[in-house]
Amino acid sequence: MNPITKEQLEQADDFVFHYTEQQLKEWLEDYRKRQYNVGTHIIREMNAWKKNEQKDFYLMISAVIISCFENYEGGISLITKDEIERSVKSWRRRFDKYDERISGFDCMVLFAEEESQPKLPFYIADKFLHSEYYQEVFDMDERAGLISSVLCLSFVINDKVKKFLPKQKIYFDDRGHPSIGKAMNDEKNALYKDVEEIQKRILATNAPMIKLQEDINSILDPYDAYFVGVSKHSTKLINHLRLWSKLEAKMPLGMDDKQHAVLKEITMLSGKIDEDASKAIHDLLETKESVFSYDKILKDCMDFITKTIPDTKKCIDEVERVENIYKADMKKYDKLHKDLPVLTSELEKASKLLNGIMN
């Protein structure tokens, strides 16, 4: 007797996942006649899910795996209620023993090896990985819960045939903790494809982000000096215009065309300076806020990836989102850095003109 193979699971999957709702209901009713206790357990677990789509998916996955078990020669003998309760308690104790040492999915891969049914967790996880629909129906915690629930059911049934299956070799790491074997690790890594690329891209983004924070810091003081200069110039111009207006009201100042032209130039240039300064303040504050949020942005990114693996497409999308934040900030910094000398030069020109007509 051999473990259930990937090919057997795929064949059963192709059959069961084409069931109509009525056919699925009939399958459950028929199975419950043969295995009342297991069928009752399935109904209880199925009804624990809130969405109908979740209930249907749990039932179909269970039907696929049960179909594979029923292909064993001689079938599966009647499973009692007590046997189910013992198996469920045993399943929970396994997590208490290993869960803190290795990840949840690795735990389930290890349990599957111990049960001599190594392909089961990969079959279920693969359903999520290749279906955007089920990725939307189940969040990451719910996916882990479903894999755990279905594997628990599988091992309830597997207890009837386990003694006839070849024992899988259990590997141990350097600390003596159980770990998955090389072949299973290769299969897991294939399931978790692109993880290395994700890690490299995050690391590659971190250093430039730190550099950009330093660059933003380097222009804060010069921009502060510029904004102070703009404020002083505006105040000085307003005061001069008020004084000129008061004097003009008392007696004509007799300004010639050249003086009028200079005053007009100063006024227009000062208006542009005020407008440019307002935009620069907005852009600088916006960029500064984003750049100095990088620690949180990267942490949120890593948290998202931790929860979303092995859905590497969504993980890569999240990494690209972070990369695009950096790229947008880099463009803003480049413009701020390039604009500063121009803005300062315009302010100096306006100040020189204003000083000229005041003297």
VMD Tcl script that draws the C-alpha trace (Angstrom):
set ca {
  {0.00 0.00 0.00}
  {1.41 3.40 -1.03}
  {0.73 7.01 -0.02}
  {-1.79 9.01 -2.02}
  {0.00 10.47 -5.03}
  {-0.17 13.89 -6.63}
  {-1.65 12.29 -9.76}
  {-4.44 10.62 -7.77}
  {-5.31 13.91 -6.10}
  {-5.36 15.77 -9.42}
  {-7.56 13.12 -11.01}
  {-10.05 13.19 -8.13}
  {-9.92 17.00 -8.09}
  {-10.79 17.22 -11.78}
  {-13.83 15.05 -11.09}
  {-15.11 16.55 -7.81}
  {-14.59 20.21 -8.73}
  {-16.98 19.72 -11.65}
  {-19.79 18.58 -9.34}
  {-22.96 20.63 -9.35}
  {-24.29 21.81 -6.01}
  {-26.84 18.98 -6.09}
  {-24.20 16.36 -6.91}
  {-22.05 17.57 -4.02}
  {-25.00 17.32 -1.67}
  {-25.77 13.82 -2.91}
  {-22.13 12.78 -2.45}
  {-22.21 13.89 1.18}
  {-25.50 12.09 1.84}
  {-24.17 8.91 0.27}
  {-20.87 9.10 2.16}
  {-22.69 9.68 5.44}
  {-24.58 6.43 4.90}
  {-21.24 4.59 4.73}
  {-19.34 6.64 7.32}
  {-21.94 8.31 9.52}
  {-19.50 9.58 12.16}
  {-17.01 11.05 9.66}
  {-19.87 12.53 7.63}
  {-21.26 14.18 10.75}
  {-17.79 15.55 11.56}
  {-17.57 16.98 8.02}
  {-20.95 18.71 8.35}
  {-19.95 20.22 11.69}
  {-16.62 21.50 10.33}
  {-18.27 22.75 7.13}
  {-20.93 24.72 9.00}
  {-18.24 26.46 11.06}
  {-17.40 28.51 7.94}
  {-19.38 31.72 7.47}
  {-19.51 32.03 3.68}
  {-21.26 29.53 1.41}
  {-18.24 29.60 -0.90}
  {-16.03 28.57 2.02}
  {-18.39 25.75 2.98}
  {-18.49 24.44 -0.59}
  {-14.70 24.59 -0.93}
  {-14.16 22.73 2.36}
  {-16.62 20.05 1.25}
  {-15.07 19.65 -2.21}
  {-11.51 19.42 -0.87}
  {-12.69 16.85 1.67}
  {-14.47 14.89 -1.07}
  {-11.31 14.84 -3.21}
  {-9.15 13.42 -0.41}
  {-11.81 10.96 0.76}
  {-12.20 9.69 -2.82}
  {-8.47 8.93 -2.86}
  {-8.68 7.06 0.46}
  {-11.61 5.01 -0.81}
  {-9.48 3.79 -3.70}
  {-7.34 1.78 -1.27}
  {-7.91 -1.92 -1.65}
  {-10.59 -3.03 0.77}
  {-11.75 0.53 1.38}
  {-11.88 2.17 4.81}
  {-13.53 0.33 7.70}
  {-16.14 2.10 9.84}
  {-14.65 4.94 11.89}
  {-16.21 5.42 15.32}
  {-16.99 8.66 17.12}
  {-14.38 7.85 19.77}
  {-11.70 7.33 17.10}
  {-12.50 10.73 15.61}
  {-12.28 12.44 19.00}
  {-8.94 10.78 19.77}
  {-7.52 11.78 16.39}
  {-8.67 15.40 16.75}
  {-7.09 15.66 20.23}
  {-3.90 14.10 18.90}
  {-3.85 16.65 16.05}
  {-4.09 19.56 18.48}
  {-1.34 18.14 20.69}
  {0.97 18.00 17.67}
  {0.71 21.76 17.21}
  {1.42 22.31 20.89}
  {4.61 20.30 20.43}
  {6.00 21.84 17.24}
  {4.23 25.09 16.40}
  {6.70 27.39 18.17}
  {9.69 25.81 16.48}
  {8.67 25.89 12.84}
  {6.12 27.74 10.73}
  {2.50 26.61 10.60}
  {2.72 25.26 7.06}
  {6.03 23.49 7.75}
  {4.32 21.97 10.77}
  {1.60 20.50 8.58}
  {4.14 19.26 6.03}
  {5.97 17.51 8.85}
  {2.73 15.98 10.19}
  {1.92 14.72 6.70}
  {5.32 13.02 6.53}
  {4.71 11.43 9.92}
  {1.37 10.14 8.61}
  {3.03 8.82 5.42}
  {0.78 11.07 3.31}
  {3.28 13.76 2.21}
  {1.34 15.10 -0.79}
  {-1.82 16.21 1.03}
  {-0.75 19.65 2.38}
  {0.79 20.65 -0.95}
  {-2.37 19.72 -2.82}
  {-4.53 21.97 -0.60}
  {-2.05 24.88 -0.52}
  {-1.66 24.65 -4.30}
  {-5.40 25.19 -4.73}
  {-5.06 28.61 -3.09}
  {-1.85 29.51 -4.88}
  {-3.36 29.05 -8.35}
  {-6.81 30.50 -7.72}
  {-7.32 34.23 -7.30}
  {-10.97 33.46 -6.56}
  {-10.20 31.36 -3.48}
  {-7.54 33.85 -2.40}
  {-10.37 36.37 -2.16}
  {-12.80 33.96 -0.49}
  {-10.29 33.04 2.26}
  {-7.90 35.41 4.00}
  {-4.49 34.08 5.03}
  {-5.56 32.95 8.51}
  {-8.64 31.25 7.06}
  {-6.50 29.40 4.51}
  {-4.27 28.07 7.28}
  {-7.38 27.09 9.24}
  {-8.83 25.22 6.29}
  {-5.61 23.34 5.56}
  {-5.41 22.35 9.22}
  {-9.07 21.26 9.35}
  {-8.88 19.16 6.17}
  {-5.59 17.55 7.17}
  {-7.05 16.68 10.57}
  {-9.97 14.99 8.79}
  {-7.54 13.21 6.46}
  {-5.51 11.81 9.33}
  {-8.67 10.62 11.09}
  {-9.25 8.43 8.04}
  {-5.57 7.68 7.54}
  {-5.40 6.00 10.97}
  {-7.18 3.04 9.38}
  {-4.45 2.48 6.78}
  {-1.36 4.07 8.31}
  {0.08 0.78 9.55}
  {0.11 -0.53 5.97}
  {1.95 2.50 4.54}
  {5.74 2.75 4.24}
  {7.21 4.94 6.98}
  {8.63 8.26 5.87}
  {12.06 9.20 7.16}
  {11.84 12.10 9.61}
  {14.80 14.49 9.48}
  {16.17 16.54 12.35}
  {17.94 19.88 12.24}
  {21.19 20.82 14.01}
  {19.29 21.49 17.24}
  {17.59 18.10 17.17}
  {14.20 19.52 16.17}
  {12.11 17.65 13.58}
  {12.40 19.18 10.12}
  {11.10 18.36 6.68}
  {13.25 16.25 4.39}
  {15.12 17.51 1.33}
  {12.60 16.26 -1.23}
  {9.73 17.81 0.68}
  {11.72 20.99 1.21}
  {12.33 21.24 -2.54}
  {8.61 20.83 -3.17}
  {7.79 23.44 -0.54}
  {10.31 25.86 -2.08}
  {8.68 25.32 -5.47}
  {5.36 26.22 -3.88}
  {6.98 29.28 -2.33}
  {8.54 30.34 -5.64}
  {9.91 33.87 -5.94}
  {10.48 34.18 -2.18}
  {14.21 34.71 -2.73}
  {13.49 37.42 -5.30}
  {11.14 39.13 -2.82}
  {13.79 39.09 -0.10}
  {16.47 40.46 -2.46}
  {14.24 43.26 -3.67}
  {13.34 44.35 -0.15}
  {17.01 44.40 0.84}
  {17.89 46.24 -2.37}
  {15.30 48.91 -1.57}
  {16.34 49.40 2.05}
  {19.79 50.94 1.42}
  {18.57 53.55 -1.13}
  {15.75 54.47 1.25}
  {18.26 55.19 4.02}
  {20.35 57.27 1.58}
  {17.27 59.24 0.52}
  {16.48 60.01 4.17}
  {20.02 61.43 4.51}
  {19.60 63.44 1.30}
  {16.30 64.92 2.47}
  {17.95 65.87 5.75}
  {20.70 67.69 3.85}
  {18.26 70.10 2.15}
  {16.02 70.83 5.14}
  {18.19 73.64 6.57}
  {18.80 75.36 3.18}
  {15.06 75.25 2.47}
  {14.27 76.60 5.95}
  {16.64 79.50 5.26}
  {14.93 80.07 1.89}
  {11.43 80.06 3.44}
  {12.56 82.52 6.13}
  {14.03 84.72 3.38}
  {10.76 84.63 1.41}
  {8.77 85.57 4.51}
  {11.09 88.50 5.30}
  {11.00 89.70 1.68}
  {7.20 89.56 1.54}
  {6.89 91.45 4.81}
  {9.39 94.06 3.62}
  {7.57 94.51 0.30}
  {4.16 94.84 1.97}
  {5.50 97.42 4.41}
  {7.11 99.40 1.57}
  {3.90 99.38 -0.49}
  {1.88 100.53 2.51}
  {4.31 103.35 3.17}
  {4.32 104.33 -0.50}
  {0.49 104.32 -0.53}
  {0.32 106.60 2.53}
  {2.82 109.03 1.08}
  {1.11 108.99 -2.30}
  {-2.15 109.90 -0.56}
  {-0.56 112.99 0.97}
  {1.40 114.16 -2.03}
  {2.32 112.89 -5.48}
  {5.66 111.09 -5.37}
  {6.32 111.80 -9.01}
  {7.64 108.28 -9.87}
  {8.98 108.11 -13.40}
  {8.29 105.26 -15.87}
  {11.48 103.45 -14.94}
  {10.58 103.43 -11.24}
  {7.07 102.20 -12.07}
  {8.55 99.45 -14.23}
  {10.90 98.35 -11.45}
  {8.09 98.31 -8.91}
  {5.92 96.29 -11.27}
  {8.77 93.85 -11.86}
  {9.33 93.46 -8.11}
  {5.62 92.90 -7.48}
  {5.30 90.26 -10.21}
  {8.53 88.55 -9.22}
  {7.52 88.57 -5.56}
  {4.13 87.04 -6.45}
  {5.90 84.26 -8.32}
  {8.29 83.76 -5.38}
  {5.36 83.43 -2.96}
  {3.65 80.93 -5.27}
  {6.85 78.91 -5.77}
  {7.58 78.93 -2.04}
  {4.07 77.67 -1.21}
  {4.48 74.79 -3.67}
  {7.98 74.01 -2.37}
  {6.70 73.90 1.23}
  {3.94 71.47 0.20}
  {6.30 69.24 -1.80}
  {8.98 69.24 0.89}
  {6.57 68.39 3.72}
  {4.89 65.68 1.64}
  {8.22 64.11 0.66}
  {9.63 64.43 4.18}
  {6.56 62.72 5.68}
  {6.82 59.83 3.22}
  {10.59 59.41 3.45}
  {10.64 59.37 7.23}
  {7.84 56.78 7.25}
  {10.04 54.20 5.51}
  {10.58 52.15 8.66}
  {6.83 51.69 9.04}
  {6.32 51.18 5.29}
  {8.94 48.39 5.24}
  {7.54 46.81 8.42}
  {4.01 46.84 6.99}
  {5.39 45.31 3.79}
  {7.13 42.50 5.70}
  {4.02 41.87 7.82}
  {1.92 41.64 4.66}
  {4.37 39.21 3.06}
  {4.49 37.03 6.18}
  {0.70 36.76 6.15}
  {0.34 36.34 2.40}
  {3.04 33.76 1.56}
  {2.80 31.49 -0.42}
  {0.73 33.81 -2.58}
  {3.89 35.28 -4.07}
  {2.10 37.28 -6.77}
  {0.46 39.46 -4.14}
  {3.75 39.65 -2.24}
  {5.61 40.88 -5.32}
  {2.82 43.41 -5.94}
  {3.33 44.70 -2.40}
  {7.11 44.96 -2.90}
  {6.50 46.87 -6.14}
  {4.16 49.22 -4.27}
  {6.98 50.03 -1.81}
  {9.49 50.40 -4.65}
  {7.14 52.82 -6.40}
  {6.82 54.90 -3.22}
  {10.61 55.21 -3.13}
  {10.82 56.05 -6.84}
  {8.16 58.77 -6.51}
  {9.94 60.25 -3.48}
  {13.26 60.15 -5.33}
  {11.76 62.18 -8.19}
  {10.40 64.72 -5.72}
  {13.76 64.99 -3.99}
  {15.59 65.45 -7.31}
  {13.24 68.29 -8.23}
  {13.52 69.92 -4.80}
  {17.32 69.67 -4.96}
  {17.44 71.07 -8.49}
  {14.92 73.86 -7.80}
  {16.58 75.24 -4.64}
  {19.37 77.23 -6.37}
  {16.84 78.67 -8.86}
  {14.42 79.67 -6.10}
  {17.22 81.22 -4.04}
  {18.48 83.15 -7.06}
  {15.01 84.57 -7.75}
  {14.66 85.63 -4.11}
  {18.07 87.33 -4.17}
  {17.12 89.19 -7.37}
  {13.80 90.40 -5.93}
  {15.46 91.45 -2.66}
  {18.14 93.40 -4.56}
  {15.52 95.22 -6.62}
  {13.45 96.03 -3.54}
  {16.48 97.33 -1.68}
  {17.28 99.49 -4.73}
  {13.98 101.36 -4.78}
  {13.94 101.73 -0.99}
  {17.33 103.45 -0.88}
}
mol new
graphics top color blue
foreach p $ca { graphics top sphere $p radius 0.5 }
foreach p [lrange $ca 0 end-1] q [lrange $ca 1 end] { graphics top cylinder $p $q radius 0.2 }
display resetview
